[in-house]
Amino acid sequence: MTPVKAALLSFVMLSAILVWGAGIYSADASSKHTVVDGYGVVAAVR
């Protein structure tokens, strides 16, 4: 893998992680919506 391809792959992966995090944050901030990740872990406040 060339350094350019590695840098582009790293940038795309980091961007995807940031977008995923923003989506979880916005879903958690919305009213009456329980956030569940892919592993079945629920961030619920009781």
C-alpha positions, 0 to 999 in steps of 0.5 A: 500500500502506498503512503497516499492510499494509507493516508486516504484510508485513514482519513476516510476511516476517521471521518466515518467514526466521527460521523457515526459518533455524531449520529449516536450523539444526535439520536441520544439528544433527541427526545424519547429515543433510546439509543442502542448500538450494534452490541445491544448496549442501551444508553438509558437514563432511569 
